[in-house]
Amino acid sequence: MENQIILVLLFTFVIHLISTLSYSVRIVGVRTGKIAVSFALFNILVVVSRTANSFQAPLLAKHVELNLAKNIAENFSTPFRLIILAATLATIAGGLLIPTFQRICSKAVTAFNAYRSVPRLLFHAFSKGGLRQFKESLSMPSAGNITQFAKSEPLPVGLLISNMFAVAILTVGVLASLYAGYLNPQLRVTCNSLSAIINGTATILMFIFIDPYLSVLTDDVVCGKCSHVFFRRIVVALVFSRLIGTLLGQLLLVPAAKAIAFTATLL
């Protein structure tokens, strides 16, 4: 396996791991009563995710260019499918790490009130006391969070479906555009440019349907209008819908690439 693909796999894992953990930040905000501070501290991980994302596309684009130069056609989709698989595994890992992340993030929010400085907080995190707190925070998801799906209160099916499709589109957006460049090498720059439109569609789904609902639900929990149990059910359900979305990406990869390649010829 080429070094570029190995790096892309690592970056993809980091990106989707952080994206999955982001669901639990709202729980931390509700638990500590400091929603703004919770998001501010989580933005440190968002910076890591965006940095990894900025390297992902160029590395994968180089892989496409090298294969086109060598005229390699066999099993060309394999690296792309491995990258989507990395997204799926990262989602599973993120779901399993949510209880641990909640405890760590809650302690970080509490510590930030004392230190009021990100560098000092990071220094504390890697100190002996911080590492001990990290060890004490390790926890696996409880079976109760899974069995809560049997509760009578219905889940917002439309929200979960929107989240599933948004994740699927975001997972294959860049991959499909680069794959389309391989299918239509004469217009590969145009194909790559179309990825912004695809990812923009997924972003619209996130900002119009998903984020506003979660924001209102978070406020409802803080005000006592919504139970913590239902809020946790929503988070677990979103993780599952995200997982299904990454699996759906495997099915969308080739059709999306062909659609992008065809669209590039029409422009």
N, C-alpha and C positions, 0 to 999 in steps of 0.2 A: 504493500500500500504506500502511495506517495506521501511525502511529508506534509504537503499542502492539505490533503484529505484528513490526515490525522489531526492537524491543527484545527481544521474546520469542525471536525467531530467534537473536539474539546470545547471550542467556542460555542457550538450549538448546545452542548450539554449545559454550559454555564448560563447561557441566555434563557433557556427554557426552565432551568432549575430556579432561577431568580424570579421569572415570570410566575411560576407556580407558587412560590413562597409569598408573592405579593398579595395573594388572597387573604393570608393570615394577618397582614399588617392591620387591617381594620379590626380584627379581634383584639389585637394588642392595644389599639387605641381605645376600644371600648373598655377593656379590662383595666387599663391604667388611667383612663379619663383624659389622656393627652394625645388626641388624634393627630394634631398638627406636628407634634414632636416625633411621633411614631413614623409619620411619612417622611419627615425631614431626615431622620436617621436611615430609613430604608433607601433614601435617594443615593446614599453612598454605594449600595449594591447596584442601584440602577445605573450609576456611572460605570461600574465594572461591566454590566451587561451591554451597555451601549458601546463601550470600547471594544468588547469582543465582537459585537455586531458589525462594527466598522471594518474589522479585519476579515470577517467571514466571506463577504462577496468578492473582494479582490483575490483572495487565495483560491476560491473556487473558480473564478474566472480564468485564472492562470492555468488551472487544471484543464479547463475546456480548451483553451488556446493550445496547450501542448498536445492534447489529443487530436485536435484538428490538424496541427502541423505534422503529426506522425501518422495521420489518417487511421486512427484506431477507432473501430466501430463496435467491436464485440463487448458486450456487457457494459456499455457506456452508462446505463442507468444505475448500475450497482452502487457506485459511491453516493449518488443522490438518495437512494433508498436507505443506505446506511446512515446518512445524515438525518433523515426523518426518523429512523429507528433511535438515534441518539436523543432526538427530541422527546420521543415516547418514554425512553428510559429515564430521562431527566424529569419528566412530569411525574413518573412513579416515585422517583427518589424524593422529589419536592413534596409530594403528598405525604410520604412517610416521615419527612423531616419537619412537617408543620408543627407538631406538638413541641419538639425541641426548639424550633425557631421562635415560637411564641414565648417560651420561657426566657430564652436568651435576649430577645428583643425587648421584653417587658423589663428585664433587669437593666438593659442598656438605657431605656427611657428613664428609669428611676435614677440611674447613675448620672445621666446627662444633666438632671436637675441640680446635682451637686457640683459637677465639673464645668458645665456650661461651655464646653469646648470639645470639638470633635477630635483634634489631635490628642488631648489629654484623655479622652474617653478611649481612643484606640490604644494608647499607652497602657491604660488600666486593663483593657481587654487581654493584652498579651503579657500582663504581669502574672505572678504566681497566684494571686487571689482571683484574678479574672479567669485564668485557666481552670482553677478549682470550681468556680461558679459554672463554667461551661460544662465540666464533667458532671456536675450535679443536675444540670438542665437536660441531660440526655434522656429522651423518653420516646416510646413507640406509641402510635395511635391506639386509642382504646377501642375495644369492640363496640362499646356503646355508641360511639360516633357513627358507626356503620349501621347499626340496628335502628338508629333514629329515623331511617328512611321509611320504616313501617308506621310512623306516626300518621295520624289522620289528616293533619294540616297539609294541604297540597303545596307542592313546589311550583315555582313559576316556569312551566315547561318552555314557553316562548323564549325566556331569558336564557335557559340552558341550551336550546337549539341555536340561538343567535351566537352564544359563546362558542359552541362547537364549530360552527361554520367560520367564525372569525379566526379561531385558532388554526383551523385547517388551511385557510387562505394565507394567513401569516406564515405558516410553516412551509408552504410550497411556493410562496410568491417569488422570492429571489431564485430559488432552485429551478422553478419552472421556466423563468425567463432565461436563465443561463442554459438550460436544456434546450429551449427553443432556439437559442443561438447556435447550438450544435445541429439542430434539425434544419435550420435555415442560415448557414454560415455567412452568406452574403449580406444578410440583414441582422447580424447578431448584435450590433450596437443598438439598433432600433428595438430588438427584442429585450435587451437588458434595460432599456429606458422604460419599457412598459411595466416593469416590476413596481415602479412607484405608484402607478394607477391601481394595480392589484392590491398592494399593501394599503393604499389609501382607502379602498373599499372596506377592508377589514377594520381599519382604524375608525371609520365612520360607524360601523356596527358597534364597536366598543364604546365610542363616545356618546352615541345616541341612545342605545338600548341598555348597555351593561353597567357602565360607570355611574350614570345618574341613579339607577335603581339601587345599586350598592351604597351610594352616598346617602340616599334617603333612608334606606334600611339601617344604616349605621346610626344616623341621627335618631331614628325611632327606638333603637336599642338603648341609646344614651338617655332618651326621655322616658323610657319605660313602656313605650307603646308596642314594642316587639320583644319577645323573649330571647334570651341568649341561646336557648336550645335551637330555636328556629334559625337564628343567625348562623350557628355552626352547621346546621343542616345545609344551608345555602352554600357555605364555603366548601363542604365536602362534595356537594352536587356539582359545583363549578369545577372542582378538580377532576371529577369523573368526566364531565363534559369536555374538559380540556384534553384529557387522555384520549377520548374518542375522536376528538378533532385531529390529534396528531396521527392516529391510525387512519382516519379518513384521508389525510394527506397522501398516504401511500397510493390510494385509489385515484386521487386527483392529479398526481404528478404528470403522467404522460398526457392525459387529455388536456390539461391546462397548458402544457408545453406546446402541443399541437395547435391549440386555440391561439396562443400568443404568436406562434410562427405564422399562422394564417392571417392574424390581425396585422402583423408587420407588413405583409404584402399588400394590404388594403390601404395603408396610410400613404 
